[in-house]
Amino acid sequence: MSQANSNKTAMYIGIAMFLGFAIGLALHFSGNAHITAYVKPIGTMFIRALKMIIVPLVFSSIFMAILSLGTPEKLGSMGIKALGYYFITTAVAVLIGLILVNLFEPGNSVNIASLGSTELPAHLSTKLNNQQGLYGTIMGVITTAIPINPFHAMANTKILQVIVFAILFGLVALFYREDSAPFVSFTKSLESMSLTLTHWIMKLAPFGIFILMLEVVANTGFDSVKALSKYMFVVILGLSLHFVFLVLVASFKSKKSPIFIIKGIFPALMTAF
């Protein structure tokens, strides 16, 4: 997808979010929220399509990225730097999370059951209940990153485990190119096909996001926003602080201005949001 097309898609997604929110409120206060039941399946299918492509795209992309290093020798210094970068950024992310969670205690104001769920998501529950501190949290992430069964990890969309497995498989392919040639050919094709399918799905993103926003707002009004506002604030604040840290690191290493870096990644940020 070209930069121009990415920018257009990001703009359309922003417009779709605003329209979905505005029309959803109108339906909510006019008592016509039931209308969204007819279009909700479209939003559900969009989300399922996105989830469908995540694992093959992540696995094939990471595997081919490792293979593109060229030689095991290049992997040595780069691997050490990558591990160091991973541990530092993970430590900073966890530290920011622990500080903000202890300062604001966002989970105390949220009645998850009233919003349609009986338990916290696993990652949120871990952050709120983990009393082991920074070291224990980081080691927990690292330990669980190694999959017991990679196929189970793929089936349950455990992305960190999928990434670790892809890296390890990529290393094997890097050292044993002749034996891994058939699998490399398959994965290269899988990557190309996954990227193409992702681009097709993202063309539908504005429609899918419009319907998702419309359905949620029409049926809950401001209730969902009020109930989760504190949690949303803490999450956005934490992500923003970590984002600033990462942009400064990237700016320092690439010798480019932070504005240049932000402009380059803006379409991806908008799509993720």
Backbone bond lengths (Angstrom), bond angles and torsions (degrees), N, CA, C in turn:
res aa  C-N    CA-C-N  psi(-1)  N-CA   C-N-CA  omega(-1)  CA-C   N-CA-C  phi
1 M - - - 1.462 - - 1.526 108.59 -
2 S 1.318 117.41 128.34 1.452 121.57 -178.51 1.520 110.73 -70.58
3 Q 1.359 114.77 164.07 1.454 119.45 179.82 1.524 110.99 -62.06
4 A 1.356 115.84 -40.63 1.466 120.16 -179.45 1.526 110.96 -62.34
5 N 1.344 115.85 -44.14 1.461 119.84 179.36 1.529 111.42 -65.82
6 S 1.348 116.47 -36.83 1.464 120.39 178.14 1.523 110.78 -63.91
7 N 1.329 115.77 -41.92 1.465 119.93 178.68 1.519 111.53 -63.93
8 K 1.346 115.88 -40.36 1.461 119.85 178.58 1.521 110.93 -64.26
9 T 1.343 115.51 -44.12 1.457 119.82 179.78 1.524 110.47 -61.22
10 A 1.351 116.73 -43.18 1.467 120.45 178.65 1.524 110.73 -61.47
11 M 1.344 116.84 -40.84 1.459 120.51 179.66 1.526 110.86 -65.27
12 Y 1.334 116.28 -43.89 1.462 120.50 179.91 1.526 111.06 -64.12
13 I 1.349 117.06 -36.41 1.460 120.93 178.50 1.530 110.12 -64.79
14 G 1.332 116.31 -42.94 1.460 120.28 177.58 1.522 111.99 -60.71
15 I 1.335 116.31 -43.50 1.468 120.89 178.13 1.529 110.37 -63.94
16 A 1.339 115.73 -41.79 1.469 120.56 -179.13 1.524 111.05 -62.93
17 M 1.331 117.11 -40.05 1.465 120.58 178.46 1.524 110.92 -62.67
18 F 1.328 116.16 -44.94 1.462 120.48 -179.12 1.526 110.91 -64.20
19 L 1.345 117.06 -46.44 1.463 120.62 -179.65 1.525 111.20 -64.21
20 G 1.333 116.25 -41.56 1.462 119.99 179.12 1.518 111.52 -61.51
21 F 1.338 115.89 -41.06 1.463 120.54 179.18 1.525 111.00 -66.59
22 A 1.337 116.37 -46.37 1.469 120.76 -176.96 1.523 111.63 -66.08
23 I 1.329 116.77 -48.03 1.468 120.21 -178.89 1.525 110.27 -69.06
24 G 1.338 116.59 -35.05 1.461 120.47 177.37 1.517 111.70 -61.49
25 L 1.328 116.97 -41.78 1.463 120.54 176.96 1.529 111.11 -63.30
26 A 1.343 115.42 -41.53 1.462 119.68 179.86 1.532 110.44 -61.38
27 L 1.322 116.69 -43.27 1.464 120.33 178.80 1.527 111.31 -66.84
28 H 1.326 116.20 -37.73 1.465 120.31 -178.71 1.529 111.35 -63.72
29 F 1.316 116.47 -49.38 1.464 120.13 -175.53 1.530 112.93 -78.27
30 S 1.350 116.28 -16.81 1.462 118.86 176.90 1.523 111.80 -91.32
31 G 1.341 116.43 -3.30 1.456 120.27 178.55 1.511 114.14 78.22
32 N 1.328 116.73 21.74 1.472 120.30 -178.38 1.528 112.69 -113.35
33 A 1.322 116.29 26.84 1.463 120.11 -177.28 1.532 112.17 -60.80
34 H 1.339 116.49 -26.16 1.465 120.17 -177.65 1.526 112.37 -61.80
35 I 1.307 116.90 -20.29 1.473 120.65 -179.18 1.526 111.16 -61.35
36 T 1.334 116.13 -31.49 1.468 119.75 -175.50 1.528 112.43 -66.45
37 A 1.331 117.16 -16.84 1.472 120.05 179.51 1.522 111.15 -61.00
38 Y 1.338 116.31 -27.12 1.465 120.31 -178.31 1.525 112.63 -75.53
39 V 1.336 116.53 -26.17 1.470 119.06 -177.87 1.531 112.19 -107.79
40 K 1.335 117.47 -10.92 1.461 120.42 -178.79 1.527 113.27 -54.08
41 P 1.347 119.97 -39.00 1.470 119.42 179.36 1.526 113.83 -57.04
42 I 1.327 117.39 -29.98 1.461 119.98 179.71 1.531 109.95 -66.06
43 G 1.336 116.44 -43.92 1.458 120.26 177.08 1.513 111.94 -64.01
44 T 1.323 116.21 -39.56 1.460 120.79 178.51 1.528 110.97 -63.01
45 M 1.321 116.28 -42.26 1.463 120.08 179.07 1.522 111.58 -64.99
46 F 1.340 116.32 -35.97 1.460 119.84 178.12 1.527 110.61 -63.49
47 I 1.335 116.82 -46.51 1.458 120.73 179.03 1.529 111.09 -62.32
48 R 1.330 116.51 -42.00 1.460 120.35 179.65 1.523 111.11 -64.72
49 A 1.334 116.69 -36.35 1.463 120.34 178.26 1.523 110.87 -65.43
50 L 1.340 116.41 -40.36 1.464 120.12 177.21 1.525 110.93 -63.47
51 K 1.327 116.34 -46.03 1.464 120.23 179.55 1.530 111.10 -63.75
52 M 1.327 115.77 -33.51 1.462 121.33 -178.84 1.525 111.99 -60.36
53 I 1.333 116.63 -37.51 1.457 120.68 -171.78 1.520 112.79 -92.78
54 I 1.333 118.44 -12.25 1.472 121.12 -174.20 1.524 112.47 -58.54
55 V 1.328 117.35 -53.77 1.461 120.60 -173.27 1.530 112.38 -64.19
56 P 1.349 119.81 -52.23 1.466 117.82 179.24 1.523 112.98 -61.31
57 L 1.332 117.59 -35.54 1.463 120.58 -179.78 1.524 111.03 -68.34
58 V 1.333 116.90 -47.10 1.465 120.28 -178.49 1.524 110.79 -65.22
59 F 1.326 116.55 -47.66 1.467 119.50 -177.83 1.521 111.38 -60.58
60 S 1.330 116.79 -51.01 1.469 119.71 -176.08 1.524 111.53 -66.18
61 S 1.329 117.99 -38.47 1.462 121.38 -178.68 1.523 111.35 -66.25
62 I 1.339 116.75 -45.15 1.463 120.47 179.88 1.524 110.42 -66.70
63 F 1.316 116.72 -43.41 1.464 120.78 179.67 1.524 111.18 -59.09
64 M 1.332 117.31 -48.16 1.468 121.01 -178.67 1.527 111.38 -69.62
65 A 1.341 117.26 -29.80 1.465 120.26 177.78 1.525 110.34 -66.01
66 I 1.331 116.86 -42.32 1.464 120.51 177.10 1.523 110.12 -63.46
67 L 1.314 115.72 -42.30 1.466 120.29 -178.53 1.529 111.38 -65.99
68 S 1.319 116.82 -31.31 1.470 120.55 -177.62 1.525 112.96 -70.54
69 L 1.333 117.34 -8.30 1.466 119.69 177.36 1.516 111.06 -62.80
70 G 1.324 116.01 -23.94 1.464 120.13 172.44 1.505 114.49 96.28
71 T 1.325 117.75 -60.33 1.456 121.50 -176.52 1.525 110.17 -136.02
72 P 1.335 116.24 153.51 1.469 119.43 177.06 1.521 112.78 -59.58
73 E 1.351 116.65 -29.30 1.459 119.97 -179.39 1.532 111.24 -63.11
74 K 1.331 115.73 -41.58 1.462 119.57 179.56 1.522 110.85 -65.16
75 L 1.327 114.56 -29.44 1.459 119.34 -177.26 1.525 111.62 -66.66
76 G 1.331 116.74 -31.88 1.456 121.34 -175.38 1.518 113.45 -54.98
77 S 1.335 116.16 -65.99 1.465 119.89 -176.94 1.526 111.28 -66.97
78 M 1.330 116.17 -38.89 1.459 119.47 -179.97 1.524 110.99 -66.86
79 G 1.320 116.38 -38.39 1.457 120.22 -179.96 1.519 111.95 -64.64
80 I 1.333 116.13 -40.64 1.464 120.17 178.50 1.525 110.15 -63.62
81 K 1.333 115.99 -44.35 1.467 120.24 178.99 1.530 110.87 -63.64
82 A 1.348 115.86 -41.41 1.466 119.79 -179.20 1.528 111.24 -64.39
83 L 1.335 116.38 -42.23 1.462 119.97 178.89 1.529 110.83 -64.62
84 G 1.334 115.67 -43.07 1.459 119.66 178.29 1.518 111.20 -61.15
85 Y 1.339 116.33 -43.30 1.463 121.18 179.11 1.521 110.53 -63.54
86 Y 1.327 115.69 -42.00 1.472 120.10 -179.12 1.522 110.98 -62.74
87 F 1.331 116.94 -46.85 1.456 120.28 -177.53 1.531 111.42 -66.09
88 I 1.327 116.86 -40.45 1.465 120.22 -179.02 1.519 110.85 -66.23
89 T 1.342 116.79 -48.55 1.464 120.13 -178.54 1.529 111.47 -66.83
90 T 1.332 117.04 -35.44 1.462 120.37 176.45 1.526 110.75 -65.27
91 A 1.336 116.19 -43.54 1.461 120.54 179.40 1.522 110.99 -62.30
92 V 1.337 116.75 -42.34 1.466 120.76 179.18 1.526 110.13 -64.60
93 A 1.347 116.45 -43.83 1.467 120.59 -179.65 1.530 111.11 -61.40
94 V 1.329 116.22 -46.01 1.465 120.05 -179.68 1.525 110.83 -66.12
95 L 1.327 116.80 -40.14 1.464 120.83 179.56 1.528 110.66 -61.99
96 I 1.327 116.36 -45.34 1.472 120.42 177.67 1.530 110.08 -60.56
97 G 1.333 116.24 -44.38 1.458 120.52 -179.82 1.516 112.63 -61.42
98 L 1.331 116.62 -45.86 1.461 120.48 -179.21 1.530 111.58 -64.21
99 I 1.320 116.53 -41.08 1.466 120.08 -179.87 1.528 110.62 -63.94
100 L 1.335 116.52 -48.45 1.467 120.28 -177.07 1.522 112.05 -67.54
101 V 1.329 116.85 -38.92 1.469 119.94 179.74 1.525 110.88 -64.29
102 N 1.333 116.30 -40.96 1.471 119.39 179.12 1.519 112.38 -72.68
103 L 1.328 117.58 -28.37 1.457 120.86 179.16 1.526 111.86 -75.90
104 F 1.340 116.52 -44.89 1.464 120.68 -170.98 1.524 114.06 -104.55
105 E 1.351 117.69 -22.01 1.468 122.05 -177.15 1.532 111.05 44.91
106 P 1.329 117.95 61.95 1.470 121.17 -173.67 1.510 114.75 -64.13
107 G 1.331 118.38 -29.04 1.462 120.06 -177.25 1.515 114.21 -69.93
108 N 1.342 116.92 -18.69 1.465 119.49 -177.17 1.518 113.58 -66.69
109 S 1.327 116.71 -24.40 1.469 119.62 -175.46 1.514 113.04 -99.37
110 V 1.337 117.06 5.55 1.458 119.90 -175.20 1.504 110.87 -112.17
111 N 1.342 116.32 124.17 1.458 122.33 172.93 1.520 106.98 -97.19
112 I 1.330 115.32 91.18 1.461 120.06 -174.56 1.524 111.64 -60.18
113 A 1.338 116.90 -37.54 1.465 120.29 -178.04 1.517 111.51 -60.35
114 S 1.335 115.76 -36.62 1.464 119.25 -177.98 1.512 112.01 -71.16
115 L 1.333 116.26 -15.11 1.464 119.91 -179.84 1.516 111.72 -101.18
116 G 1.326 117.01 9.59 1.455 119.81 172.33 1.505 114.86 102.81
117 S 1.345 117.67 8.64 1.455 119.73 178.89 1.514 108.34 -132.65
118 T 1.321 116.31 145.98 1.457 119.75 -177.47 1.515 112.44 -98.24
119 E 1.321 118.16 -6.84 1.457 119.80 179.29 1.514 110.45 -149.60
120 L 1.311 115.25 159.90 1.450 120.67 179.45 1.517 109.63 -72.87
121 P 1.346 117.20 151.86 1.451 119.28 171.25 1.519 109.41 -58.39
122 A 1.328 116.53 151.51 1.459 120.46 -173.92 1.523 112.59 -57.55
123 H 1.361 116.52 -42.84 1.460 118.94 -176.22 1.526 111.23 -68.64
124 L 1.347 117.54 -35.19 1.463 120.48 179.19 1.515 110.39 -72.34
125 S 1.342 115.62 -42.02 1.457 119.79 179.21 1.522 110.63 -59.60
126 T 1.346 116.39 -41.11 1.458 120.67 -179.97 1.520 110.64 -62.72
127 K 1.334 116.43 -43.85 1.460 120.36 -178.16 1.531 111.57 -66.17
128 L 1.327 116.18 -37.31 1.463 119.34 -175.62 1.520 112.17 -79.03
129 N 1.330 116.71 -30.34 1.454 119.24 -172.21 1.523 114.28 -106.04
130 N 1.324 117.81 -13.71 1.462 120.58 -176.71 1.517 110.62 -69.33
131 Q 1.315 117.08 118.17 1.454 121.73 -178.61 1.528 111.95 -106.72
132 Q 1.330 117.62 11.65 1.451 120.64 -174.96 1.525 112.45 -83.78
133 G 1.318 118.09 -9.86 1.449 119.73 179.21 1.506 112.57 87.12
134 L 1.321 115.56 -172.10 1.456 122.56 -174.58 1.516 112.10 -61.50
135 Y 1.339 117.51 -48.79 1.462 120.77 -177.31 1.522 111.20 -62.32
136 G 1.327 116.40 -46.65 1.460 120.18 -178.75 1.512 112.60 -62.83
137 T 1.342 116.57 -38.18 1.459 120.52 -179.87 1.524 110.89 -66.96
138 I 1.326 116.06 -45.93 1.468 120.18 -179.66 1.521 110.58 -62.95
139 M 1.326 117.05 -45.09 1.459 120.14 -179.78 1.517 111.36 -65.34
140 G 1.341 116.53 -33.26 1.461 119.35 176.48 1.512 111.80 -63.47
141 V 1.341 116.04 -42.18 1.467 120.98 177.85 1.519 110.34 -62.70
142 I 1.340 116.13 -45.43 1.472 120.25 -177.18 1.524 110.96 -65.98
143 T 1.336 116.33 -42.55 1.467 120.20 -177.85 1.522 111.90 -63.79
144 T 1.326 116.42 -46.48 1.462 119.60 -177.81 1.524 112.41 -76.63
145 A 1.341 117.21 -7.31 1.461 119.84 179.33 1.526 111.84 -70.92
146 I 1.322 116.55 -21.02 1.466 120.57 -179.91 1.522 108.49 -89.12
147 P 1.335 117.10 116.16 1.475 119.61 -175.92 1.519 112.55 -75.57
148 I 1.322 116.42 137.49 1.461 120.74 172.38 1.529 109.02 -72.20
149 N 1.322 114.97 -40.91 1.465 121.79 178.30 1.521 108.07 -133.38
150 P 1.338 119.34 106.34 1.466 121.06 -176.69 1.521 113.71 -60.57
151 F 1.332 116.29 -31.52 1.467 119.15 179.52 1.530 110.90 -71.35
152 H 1.326 115.69 -34.85 1.464 119.90 174.72 1.526 109.67 -65.71
153 A 1.331 116.30 -40.74 1.467 120.86 178.40 1.523 110.62 -61.75
154 M 1.326 116.69 -41.53 1.463 120.51 178.38 1.522 111.04 -66.96
155 A 1.323 116.34 -43.54 1.463 120.11 -178.18 1.521 112.00 -64.82
156 N 1.336 116.75 -28.84 1.471 120.91 -177.91 1.529 112.27 -105.21
157 T 1.333 116.40 13.23 1.458 123.76 176.57 1.529 112.14 51.53
158 K 1.334 115.66 46.66 1.466 120.33 173.15 1.534 106.98 -86.87
159 I 1.332 115.08 88.30 1.457 120.96 -167.10 1.524 113.21 -62.43
160 L 1.325 117.58 -42.00 1.462 119.00 -179.28 1.525 110.91 -60.89
161 Q 1.323 116.80 -40.21 1.465 120.68 178.23 1.526 110.94 -67.46
162 V 1.322 116.43 -38.00 1.471 120.53 176.95 1.538 109.92 -63.11
163 I 1.321 116.94 -41.25 1.467 121.35 179.41 1.523 110.89 -62.78
164 V 1.330 116.44 -45.29 1.466 120.41 179.96 1.523 110.55 -62.11
165 F 1.323 116.37 -44.43 1.466 120.14 178.92 1.527 110.85 -62.65
166 A 1.334 117.41 -41.23 1.466 121.35 179.11 1.520 110.85 -63.67
167 I 1.327 116.96 -39.69 1.464 120.80 178.89 1.525 110.58 -64.35
168 L 1.326 116.42 -45.74 1.466 119.98 -179.26 1.523 111.54 -64.82
169 F 1.324 116.63 -42.23 1.465 120.41 177.69 1.531 110.22 -65.12
170 G 1.338 115.95 -37.72 1.461 120.02 177.41 1.512 111.85 -63.38
171 L 1.331 116.70 -38.23 1.465 120.59 177.67 1.521 111.24 -63.53
172 V 1.328 116.04 -42.71 1.465 119.82 177.83 1.528 110.03 -60.39
173 A 1.326 116.56 -45.34 1.466 121.03 179.81 1.519 111.54 -63.86
174 L 1.334 116.97 -33.11 1.461 121.56 -179.98 1.525 111.12 -67.63
175 F 1.324 116.46 -36.84 1.462 120.54 -178.25 1.531 112.44 -86.11
176 Y 1.328 117.21 -27.31 1.466 120.75 -176.77 1.528 109.40 -126.08
177 R 1.315 115.18 71.29 1.466 120.55 -173.01 1.521 112.83 -65.73
178 E 1.306 117.69 -38.51 1.470 119.79 -177.02 1.530 110.93 -67.33
179 D 1.320 116.78 -46.69 1.465 120.08 -179.29 1.523 112.37 -67.22
180 S 1.322 116.55 -30.28 1.465 120.03 -175.21 1.526 113.20 -93.94
181 A 1.330 117.31 -0.38 1.469 121.28 -174.72 1.534 113.55 -53.08
182 P 1.346 119.66 -46.32 1.478 118.71 179.73 1.532 112.60 -61.36
183 F 1.340 116.04 -41.30 1.463 119.35 -179.34 1.524 110.73 -69.57
184 V 1.323 116.97 -36.79 1.468 120.88 178.30 1.526 110.11 -62.28
185 S 1.330 116.15 -43.14 1.462 120.61 178.79 1.526 110.79 -61.36
186 F 1.334 116.00 -42.58 1.464 120.86 178.27 1.532 111.03 -63.17
187 T 1.326 116.24 -45.69 1.470 120.42 -176.44 1.523 111.30 -68.99
188 K 1.320 117.02 -35.52 1.467 120.07 176.93 1.525 110.00 -61.95
189 S 1.326 116.03 -43.04 1.462 120.60 177.32 1.528 110.62 -65.92
190 L 1.344 116.51 -39.64 1.466 121.35 179.08 1.526 110.58 -62.26
191 E 1.327 116.55 -40.54 1.467 120.33 179.39 1.524 110.90 -63.27
192 S 1.324 116.54 -47.01 1.461 120.83 -179.41 1.525 111.32 -61.76
193 M 1.329 116.20 -43.96 1.463 120.34 -179.81 1.525 111.26 -67.54
194 S 1.341 116.75 -38.96 1.464 120.75 -179.59 1.524 110.98 -65.39
195 L 1.336 116.91 -40.67 1.463 120.75 178.48 1.526 110.97 -63.65
196 T 1.335 115.47 -42.72 1.464 119.68 179.22 1.523 111.14 -62.69
197 L 1.334 115.89 -44.99 1.463 119.73 179.57 1.533 111.08 -65.17
198 T 1.330 116.56 -37.37 1.473 120.37 177.52 1.522 110.82 -61.43
199 H 1.335 116.60 -43.37 1.470 120.53 178.58 1.529 110.91 -62.65
200 W 1.324 116.91 -38.67 1.475 120.19 177.73 1.525 110.05 -63.75
201 I 1.334 116.13 -45.18 1.469 119.75 -178.58 1.525 110.54 -64.31
202 M 1.335 116.63 -40.37 1.465 120.03 -177.31 1.521 112.45 -68.17
203 K 1.308 117.35 -21.01 1.469 119.45 174.24 1.532 110.67 -64.95
204 L 1.328 115.69 -25.57 1.468 121.09 179.49 1.525 112.27 -92.84
205 A 1.347 116.98 -2.26 1.462 120.73 -175.13 1.530 113.77 -55.47
206 P 1.341 120.06 -46.33 1.470 118.60 -179.37 1.526 112.92 -57.97
207 F 1.337 117.02 -39.79 1.467 120.62 -179.93 1.528 110.25 -68.40
208 G 1.346 116.22 -45.90 1.458 120.02 -179.29 1.513 112.35 -63.05
209 I 1.337 116.73 -43.26 1.463 120.60 -178.85 1.524 110.73 -69.20
210 F 1.314 117.61 -37.06 1.466 120.90 176.84 1.525 110.28 -58.34
211 I 1.324 117.04 -46.58 1.454 121.39 -177.37 1.523 111.15 -69.14
212 L 1.339 117.33 -39.96 1.459 120.45 178.49 1.525 111.08 -62.42
213 M 1.322 116.94 -45.95 1.457 121.46 178.78 1.524 110.76 -64.54
214 L 1.327 115.71 -43.06 1.463 121.38 179.94 1.522 110.80 -58.55
215 E 1.324 117.20 -47.02 1.461 122.01 -175.24 1.524 111.61 -66.68
216 V 1.332 116.88 -44.02 1.464 120.64 -178.37 1.522 111.12 -66.33
217 V 1.325 117.30 -48.92 1.462 121.12 -176.65 1.525 111.00 -68.27
218 A 1.341 117.50 -40.12 1.459 120.64 -179.10 1.528 111.70 -62.08
219 N 1.322 117.13 -34.62 1.456 120.30 -175.77 1.527 114.13 -92.21
220 T 1.317 117.70 -17.80 1.466 119.91 -177.64 1.518 113.23 -120.74
221 G 1.321 117.61 -17.33 1.459 119.86 -176.61 1.512 110.70 61.67
222 F 1.315 115.99 -131.60 1.457 120.44 179.08 1.523 112.54 -90.11
223 D 1.345 117.06 -2.61 1.461 119.89 -174.79 1.526 112.19 -60.33
224 S 1.348 115.51 -47.28 1.460 118.40 -177.96 1.518 111.12 -65.36
225 V 1.331 116.18 -37.02 1.460 120.08 -179.94 1.529 110.18 -68.02
226 K 1.340 116.80 -42.38 1.457 120.37 179.67 1.523 111.22 -63.56
227 A 1.341 115.38 -46.97 1.461 119.89 -175.84 1.518 112.04 -63.27
228 L 1.316 116.63 -35.53 1.459 120.24 -175.64 1.527 113.35 -104.86
229 S 1.342 117.18 7.73 1.464 119.81 -173.84 1.524 112.18 -60.76
230 K 1.340 116.84 -42.64 1.459 119.76 -178.96 1.523 110.56 -66.80
231 Y 1.325 115.12 -43.86 1.465 119.51 177.74 1.522 110.46 -61.99
232 M 1.331 116.35 -44.20 1.464 121.02 179.51 1.527 110.73 -60.90
233 F 1.335 116.01 -42.07 1.461 120.56 179.89 1.525 110.82 -61.15
234 V 1.335 116.27 -45.75 1.464 120.22 -178.13 1.522 110.62 -65.68
235 V 1.328 116.74 -42.94 1.467 120.31 179.33 1.522 110.80 -62.12
236 I 1.334 116.35 -47.81 1.464 120.22 -178.88 1.528 110.89 -64.39
237 L 1.329 116.93 -39.75 1.465 120.30 177.86 1.522 110.98 -63.30
238 G 1.341 115.93 -45.43 1.460 120.01 179.26 1.515 112.32 -62.87
239 L 1.327 116.16 -45.14 1.467 120.01 178.80 1.527 111.00 -64.04
240 S 1.319 116.20 -37.83 1.465 120.26 -179.84 1.529 111.02 -65.34
241 L 1.337 116.25 -43.53 1.457 119.89 178.72 1.525 111.41 -63.25
242 H 1.331 115.62 -42.74 1.471 119.25 178.90 1.524 110.90 -68.52
243 F 1.332 115.94 -36.40 1.461 120.93 177.75 1.533 110.40 -61.30
244 V 1.332 116.56 -45.17 1.467 120.66 178.69 1.523 110.50 -60.15
245 F 1.331 116.04 -43.27 1.465 120.66 178.52 1.529 110.99 -59.87
246 L 1.333 116.95 -47.93 1.463 121.00 -178.16 1.529 111.92 -65.49
247 V 1.330 116.49 -40.36 1.464 120.17 179.51 1.529 110.38 -64.45
248 L 1.318 117.08 -40.35 1.461 120.28 178.43 1.531 111.33 -64.86
249 V 1.330 115.91 -40.22 1.468 119.80 177.08 1.520 110.28 -63.74
250 A 1.345 116.62 -46.80 1.467 120.90 179.20 1.521 111.23 -62.78
251 S 1.318 116.56 -38.75 1.465 120.90 179.17 1.518 110.97 -64.57
252 F 1.332 115.94 -41.87 1.458 121.01 179.83 1.524 111.36 -65.68
253 K 1.339 116.20 -44.56 1.461 120.30 -176.70 1.524 112.91 -72.27
254 S 1.332 116.83 -37.01 1.469 120.61 -176.88 1.522 112.95 -91.44
255 K 1.345 116.23 -10.20 1.466 121.31 -177.53 1.536 111.53 59.24
256 K 1.339 114.79 34.19 1.464 122.24 175.08 1.527 108.38 -114.93
257 S 1.325 115.89 155.08 1.449 119.27 179.97 1.525 110.41 -70.22
258 P 1.337 117.80 150.34 1.471 120.21 177.15 1.523 112.27 -57.25
259 I 1.346 117.57 -35.09 1.466 120.85 179.37 1.524 110.51 -63.29
260 F 1.320 116.85 -40.15 1.472 121.56 178.66 1.530 110.59 -61.11
261 I 1.329 116.05 -42.70 1.470 120.82 -179.33 1.520 110.79 -68.18
262 I 1.329 116.67 -43.78 1.468 120.66 -179.11 1.527 110.63 -62.62
263 K 1.332 117.31 -41.67 1.469 120.90 177.93 1.526 110.80 -60.43
264 G 1.321 116.02 -39.12 1.461 119.81 -178.35 1.508 113.89 -67.79
265 I 1.345 116.77 -33.26 1.461 119.30 -176.52 1.523 112.56 -102.60
266 F 1.329 117.98 2.30 1.464 120.57 -175.32 1.541 113.43 -58.15
267 P 1.350 118.69 -46.31 1.479 117.85 179.89 1.529 112.87 -57.85
268 A 1.330 116.14 -39.94 1.474 119.61 179.09 1.519 110.79 -67.11
269 L 1.337 116.82 -38.80 1.464 120.75 178.47 1.518 111.17 -64.11
270 M 1.333 115.73 -42.58 1.470 120.46 -178.37 1.522 110.49 -64.93
271 T 1.331 115.32 -42.30 1.459 119.78 179.75 1.533 110.65 -64.76
272 A 1.349 116.32 -42.88 1.451 119.69 178.86 1.520 111.61 -63.16
273 F 1.339 117.05 -40.30 1.461 121.22 179.85 1.520 110.38 -64.18
